[in-house]
Amino acid sequence: MCKLPIDGYAIQRDETSLYTIDAEDQPHIVRIRGVYMFNRNEQHHAGELTPSYWLIHLYDVVIFVDEPLSEVEIDAIKEKYETYCGHCIYVHCHEIDRLIESNDQTRIYHYGATGVSYEDEDYDDQMQQLESHFHEDSPF
């Protein structure tokens, strides 16, 4: 169990390469990003010396080209590519820390501490509540 308070973050990672984008959709899509949350105070050593963060997949977001599309076209594209239920992943801390240091507010959201002690609510419950918060109130 993590003894430090939770330091919650949400980030977007470019995951366009994980998709096969239909030819008719390609002119409209710049990229597809996976949105994840994680606790910066919890690092894992998954059989390696290099520490990693455990990124919890929340949802995917299509980034569109700046051209007029109808709501019907946008919804159809989102239905195809934003409904992938991605996987939680380990990512080396230095990769995520570099993204955080870039201070790109379009790809990073720092939630911070949950403000709840582990005596009142255990770690897993706090992380589940943070995940629910990000689903209900998207930071991006």
trRosetta pair geometry for C-beta under 8 A, 3 or more apart (Angstrom, degrees):
i j d omega theta_ij theta_ji phi_ij phi_ji
1 118 7.8 104 158 -145 131 144
1 122 7.7 -77 -136 -168 135 97
1 123 5.4 172 -155 1 97 146
2 6 7.3 91 99 -82 140 68
2 39 6.6 -104 -34 124 178 149
2 41 6.1 109 -175 112 131 98
2 42 4.5 -69 -87 -90 139 105
2 123 5.6 131 44 -128 91 145
3 118 7.8 -68 -136 -17 50 159
4 7 7.6 -23 130 -15 114 102
4 41 4.0 -128 96 177 128 136
4 42 7.7 -163 57 -61 105 65
5 41 6.7 98 77 16 46 169
5 113 4.9 5 143 -129 131 109
5 114 7.2 -153 -177 31 95 81
6 39 4.9 -81 -145 -125 81 117
6 41 6.5 -152 -130 40 27 121
6 42 7.9 -16 -118 -20 69 111
6 113 6.3 123 74 -139 68 53
6 114 4.9 36 58 -11 124 108
6 123 7.3 146 -63 -142 109 78
6 126 5.7 -166 -18 130 149 131
6 127 6.9 -174 -115 -76 143 75
6 130 6.9 -140 150 -45 151 152
7 39 6.1 103 52 -165 60 66
7 40 4.2 -59 93 50 116 99
7 41 4.6 110 12 -22 106 100
7 112 6.5 -38 -145 -149 63 35
7 113 6.5 -25 -94 -73 56 62
8 37 6.5 -9 -164 -171 93 108
8 38 7.7 159 -144 85 52 32
8 39 6.2 -34 -88 -99 55 64
8 40 7.8 -149 -69 1 7 86
8 110 7.7 128 93 -169 60 47
8 111 3.7 -30 95 66 110 123
8 112 6.4 -17 48 51 82 22
8 113 7.6 151 9 -91 89 11
8 114 6.7 84 -21 -59 125 81
8 130 5.1 -145 -113 -155 146 143
9 37 6.7 164 87 -152 49 60
9 38 5.7 -17 61 60 96 75
9 39 7.8 156 19 -100 82 18
9 40 5.7 69 -11 -42 123 105
9 100 7.2 -55 -135 -96 153 118
9 108 6.9 -34 -165 -161 110 83
9 109 6.7 146 -163 80 59 56
9 110 5.7 -25 -106 -109 82 56
9 111 6.5 -154 -81 15 26 86
10 35 6.3 10 -180 -178 104 96
10 36 7.0 169 -152 88 60 40
10 37 4.9 -32 -95 -93 74 79
10 58 7.0 -8 -138 -6 110 153
10 108 7.7 146 84 -161 57 37
10 109 4.3 -2 57 57 98 109
10 111 6.8 75 -11 -32 91 107
10 134 5.5 154 -86 -128 134 131
10 139 4.7 141 61 37 144 140
10 140 7.2 -136 123 -26 126 100
11 35 7.4 174 88 -148 36 55
11 36 5.7 -17 60 62 82 88
11 37 7.9 149 15 -95 68 32
11 38 7.5 -19 11 18 110 105
11 55 7.5 -69 53 -131 111 122
11 96 6.7 -145 -19 -142 171 95
11 99 6.2 68 -149 122 136 144
11 100 7.8 -76 -92 -69 126 79
11 107 6.1 26 -161 156 72 78
11 108 5.5 -4 -108 -105 81 64
11 109 7.4 -159 -71 25 42 69
12 33 4.0 21 -178 163 108 137
12 34 7.0 153 -154 75 58 40
12 35 5.4 -27 -96 -95 75 70
12 36 7.9 154 -94 19 27 73
12 61 6.7 -48 -128 40 125 127
12 106 7.5 -53 35 132 139 67
12 107 4.4 -108 50 -140 99 74
12 108 7.8 -110 19 -53 77 41
12 140 6.2 77 -52 -87 125 163
13 33 6.2 150 69 -159 33 80
13 34 5.0 -18 59 58 93 94
13 36 6.6 16 -2 4 111 118
13 55 7.8 33 -17 178 138 164
13 91 7.7 -153 -90 -86 151 160
14 17 7.8 61 134 1 90 90
14 31 5.4 -45 -138 179 97 140
14 32 7.8 102 -159 73 56 46
14 33 5.8 -47 -95 -101 42 80
15 18 4.6 -22 172 17 91 123
15 19 7.2 88 125 -19 81 97
15 32 5.8 -64 76 101 79 88
15 33 6.3 111 18 -138 86 28
15 34 4.3 51 -12 -18 143 104
15 60 7.0 -91 63 -125 131 111
15 86 7.5 -12 175 -109 173 142
16 19 6.1 -69 -164 35 42 108
16 21 7.6 -21 -166 -34 87 128
16 29 7.8 154 -128 142 112 116
16 31 4.4 -87 -57 -148 128 75
16 32 4.9 131 -92 33 63 79
16 33 8.0 -15 -44 -62 79 49
18 32 7.7 -105 56 84 92 121
18 34 8.0 26 33 -42 147 122
19 32 5.5 50 -5 36 147 150
19 81 6.2 27 -136 -134 150 106
19 84 7.6 -121 -92 -40 101 155
21 25 5.3 -122 179 87 92 111
21 26 5.2 118 118 -82 120 77
21 29 5.9 -130 -146 56 147 149
21 32 7.8 177 -76 -21 117 125
21 81 7.3 11 -108 -90 87 134
22 25 4.6 77 64 11 88 108
22 26 7.2 -138 92 -28 44 81
22 80 7.3 -63 2 -179 119 159
23 26 5.8 -36 -149 3 33 119
24 27 7.9 -52 -178 21 33 98
25 28 5.7 -76 -167 46 54 108
25 29 5.8 29 149 -13 90 120
25 77 5.6 142 -137 -120 115 103
25 80 7.0 -112 -86 74 161 154
25 81 7.7 156 165 -34 154 130
26 29 6.2 -73 -136 41 29 99
27 65 6.8 -62 153 13 57 154
28 64 5.9 -30 166 -145 81 89
28 65 5.5 -128 -152 25 34 106
28 67 7.1 -109 -119 58 72 114
28 69 6.2 65 -140 -76 129 141
28 73 7.5 -136 -127 153 163 117
28 77 6.3 -111 104 -93 136 158
29 32 6.8 -8 -174 -49 126 86
29 62 5.9 -74 -124 -164 103 104
29 63 7.1 91 -164 72 66 58
29 64 6.5 -58 -104 -111 46 51
29 65 7.0 -39 -2 -20 8 89
29 77 6.9 -173 -67 -171 106 133
29 81 7.5 73 -112 3 146 173
30 63 4.5 -62 62 109 108 101
30 64 6.6 71 0 138 94 8
30 65 5.6 141 -53 -71 87 63
31 63 4.9 11 57 46 75 121
32 60 5.9 13 175 177 102 116
32 61 7.1 165 -158 82 59 43
32 62 5.5 -27 -106 -103 82 60
32 63 7.1 -160 -83 14 30 79
32 81 5.5 -113 -110 167 138 126
32 82 8.0 -153 -146 -78 108 64
33 60 6.8 163 86 -157 42 67
33 61 5.0 -15 62 60 93 95
33 63 6.4 56 -8 -27 105 111
33 107 7.5 -125 -153 -121 152 92
34 57 6.2 -53 -177 -130 115 96
34 59 8.0 -178 -153 101 56 29
34 60 5.4 -38 -101 -102 57 81
34 86 5.3 59 -132 -58 124 175
35 57 7.7 97 78 -160 52 57
35 58 4.6 -56 104 62 96 111
35 59 5.3 2 48 61 115 68
35 60 6.9 -176 8 -95 82 25
35 61 6.0 64 -35 -13 112 109
35 134 7.8 -172 142 165 118 122
35 138 7.7 2 165 -148 169 100
35 140 6.3 -144 -109 23 133 137
36 55 3.8 9 174 180 148 107
36 56 6.0 139 -162 64 80 42
36 57 5.6 -44 -100 -96 84 42
36 58 6.2 174 -104 0 25 90
36 88 7.8 120 -135 -127 111 63
36 89 7.6 -73 -107 41 149 93
37 55 7.4 142 64 -158 29 63
37 56 5.1 -27 62 61 82 102
37 58 5.9 75 -14 -49 96 119
37 111 8.0 14 -142 -4 111 137
37 130 6.4 179 162 130 149 107
37 131 6.1 -167 53 -99 146 69
37 134 5.3 -152 -60 -22 137 167
38 42 7.6 -135 174 61 86 100
38 53 4.6 62 172 164 153 121
38 54 6.2 160 -130 78 105 52
38 55 4.9 -57 -60 -101 122 57
38 56 6.5 158 -78 9 63 80
38 96 7.4 -43 59 -150 150 159
39 42 4.3 46 91 15 114 110
39 53 7.6 -175 64 -152 51 101
39 54 7.8 8 36 56 86 92
39 127 6.7 -70 -43 -103 123 109
40 53 7.0 -31 -111 -110 47 132
40 96 8.0 -160 -111 126 88 129
40 100 7.9 59 -107 -78 136 160
42 53 7.3 96 86 -135 73 72
42 54 6.8 -39 111 25 115 104
43 51 3.9 5 176 -177 126 128
43 52 6.8 132 -163 61 74 31
43 53 6.5 -55 -110 -80 63 59
43 93 5.9 -14 -122 -67 115 135
44 51 6.7 131 62 -160 34 72
44 52 5.1 -39 67 68 89 86
44 53 7.4 126 18 -115 91 14
44 54 5.8 68 -11 -46 135 97
44 90 6.2 -91 74 -125 129 120
45 48 6.0 -141 -168 67 70 59
45 49 6.9 0 -148 -126 115 17
45 50 7.7 148 -127 73 77 32
45 51 5.8 -53 -77 -102 76 64
45 52 7.4 142 -93 17 29 83
46 52 5.8 -24 6 33 108 136
46 90 5.2 -31 -10 -129 150 175
48 52 7.4 68 57 -22 125 110
50 92 5.3 -17 145 -130 124 111
50 93 7.5 -159 168 25 81 89
50 94 7.4 -64 -164 1 113 112
51 92 7.3 104 86 -152 46 63
51 93 4.7 11 96 -9 95 130
52 90 4.1 46 141 180 148 100
52 91 5.9 149 -157 71 97 25
52 92 5.3 -62 -98 -93 80 36
52 93 6.1 -151 -112 -34 23 74
53 90 7.2 159 76 -151 37 58
53 91 5.8 -20 56 62 87 81
53 93 5.7 108 -29 -93 89 71
53 96 5.4 -20 19 12 138 162
54 88 6.6 18 177 168 85 114
54 89 7.9 174 -154 92 49 30
54 90 6.0 -31 -99 -96 58 71
55 88 6.2 179 90 -159 56 67
55 89 5.2 -10 57 62 106 75
55 90 7.4 163 13 -99 83 18
55 91 5.6 26 -16 6 127 112
55 96 7.8 -177 -70 -88 117 136
56 88 5.0 -16 -116 -113 48 112
56 127 7.6 137 -28 172 158 111
56 131 6.0 -70 124 -102 147 118
57 85 7.5 117 115 176 134 54
57 86 4.0 -151 -152 89 152 101
57 87 6.0 109 -15 81 144 14
57 88 5.4 -128 -2 -73 87 53
57 89 7.4 67 -50 -2 100 86
58 131 7.0 -165 -101 -152 94 80
58 134 5.4 -79 -120 122 146 124
58 135 6.3 -157 -159 -77 100 73
59 82 6.7 24 171 -176 100 90
59 135 7.5 117 -29 -118 117 75
59 138 7.8 -54 45 -110 135 118
60 81 6.6 -109 116 145 132 73
60 82 5.0 -159 83 -132 89 56
60 83 7.9 -66 46 9 113 18
60 84 5.4 30 -3 53 147 100
60 86 6.3 117 -54 -27 105 122
61 82 6.5 38 -100 -114 28 110
61 140 6.5 -78 -56 107 165 133
62 77 5.9 -179 149 133 174 107
62 78 5.8 -133 19 -97 130 66
62 81 5.2 87 -74 87 116 128
62 82 5.8 -91 -17 -56 96 102
64 67 7.8 -121 156 40 102 71
64 69 6.9 -106 -163 11 144 138
64 74 7.1 -40 -75 -120 153 96
64 77 7.6 99 -94 97 106 153
69 73 4.3 -118 -180 87 103 127
69 74 5.1 126 107 -56 122 85
69 77 7.8 -17 168 2 159 135
70 73 4.7 98 54 5 78 100
70 74 7.0 -143 95 -3 42 86
71 74 5.6 -54 -145 39 33 112
71 75 6.1 34 156 -19 66 108
72 75 5.9 -55 -146 38 27 110
72 76 6.4 29 154 -22 62 107
73 76 5.7 -54 -148 33 30 112
73 77 6.5 26 156 -15 64 105
74 77 6.0 -59 -152 38 30 107
74 78 6.2 27 154 -16 66 110
75 78 5.6 -56 -143 40 31 111
75 79 6.1 38 155 -26 65 106
76 79 5.7 -51 -149 31 28 115
76 80 6.8 28 152 -18 61 105
77 80 5.8 -56 -155 34 33 111
77 81 6.3 -16 166 17 68 113
78 81 6.7 -83 -137 54 25 81
78 82 4.6 -15 -169 13 72 129
78 83 8.0 95 147 -31 62 85
79 82 7.2 -25 -68 45 13 91
79 83 6.2 11 -169 -23 44 127
80 83 7.4 -147 135 22 6 106
81 84 6.9 -22 -170 -12 43 108
91 95 5.5 -95 164 71 103 128
91 96 5.7 107 105 -45 118 108
92 95 4.9 91 72 0 87 104
92 96 7.5 -175 94 0 48 87
93 96 5.9 -65 -151 45 37 105
93 97 5.6 37 155 -22 74 112
94 97 5.6 -52 -135 41 31 113
94 98 6.2 39 159 -26 63 104
95 98 5.9 -54 -153 31 26 112
95 99 6.9 26 149 -16 60 105
96 99 5.5 -53 -154 35 37 113
96 100 6.4 38 149 -19 68 103
97 100 5.5 -51 -147 36 35 113
97 101 6.2 36 153 -20 66 106
98 101 5.7 -53 -145 37 30 112
98 102 6.8 42 150 -31 60 99
99 102 5.7 -47 -157 19 33 117
99 104 7.1 -68 -172 35 73 113
99 107 6.5 -97 -175 119 111 125
99 108 6.3 159 140 -71 94 117
100 103 7.6 35 163 -67 43 48
100 108 5.7 134 -112 -133 57 148
100 110 7.8 81 -142 -74 106 108
102 107 7.8 6 84 63 125 125
102 108 7.6 151 68 -16 89 136
103 108 7.2 -99 -140 51 25 140
104 107 4.5 18 105 33 115 106
104 108 5.9 106 71 4 68 102
105 108 6.5 -74 -111 59 30 80
105 109 7.8 69 -159 -83 64 63
106 140 7.2 76 -172 -138 53 102
107 140 7.9 31 -107 -107 28 130
109 139 3.5 22 -104 155 177 147
109 140 6.8 -128 -34 -54 129 79
111 130 6.8 131 111 -150 165 111
111 133 7.7 102 -133 104 145 138
111 134 7.9 -83 -65 -72 142 100
111 139 7.5 -104 -67 -79 92 144
114 126 4.9 -175 40 -166 177 116
114 129 7.3 90 -144 83 131 119
114 130 6.3 -92 -92 -67 113 111
116 120 5.4 -114 -174 78 91 122
116 121 5.0 -7 151 40 135 119
116 126 5.7 -167 68 -105 125 117
117 120 5.0 91 62 8 81 99
117 121 7.6 119 76 32 46 69
118 121 7.2 -90 -133 76 31 46
118 122 6.2 42 -158 -122 79 43
118 123 6.3 -3 -118 -52 106 75
118 126 8.0 -76 -97 -18 65 139
121 125 4.8 -113 180 89 99 128
121 126 5.4 122 116 -59 114 89
121 129 7.9 3 158 -3 151 141
122 125 5.2 91 60 12 74 105
122 126 7.1 -141 100 -6 36 92
123 126 5.8 -63 -152 37 29 110
123 127 6.3 24 156 -16 67 107
124 127 5.8 -56 -147 38 31 109
124 128 6.3 32 154 -20 65 106
125 128 5.7 -53 -146 36 31 112
125 129 6.4 31 154 -18 64 106
126 129 5.8 -55 -149 37 31 111
126 130 6.4 33 152 -20 64 105
127 130 5.6 -52 -147 36 34 113
127 131 6.4 38 152 -21 65 103
128 131 5.6 -50 -148 35 33 114
128 132 6.5 35 151 -18 64 103
129 132 5.5 -50 -147 36 34 113
129 133 6.4 42 150 -25 64 102
130 133 5.4 -48 -150 31 34 117
130 134 6.6 31 153 -16 64 102
131 134 5.9 -55 -150 36 32 108
131 135 6.5 31 151 -18 65 105
132 135 5.7 -55 -149 36 33 111
132 136 6.2 22 157 -11 68 111
133 136 6.1 -65 -145 43 27 103
133 137 5.9 -35 176 39 67 105
134 137 7.0 -75 -119 66 21 66
134 138 6.8 56 180 -110 61 45
134 139 6.5 -40 -133 -11 86 100
135 138 7.7 -1 -155 -71 17 74
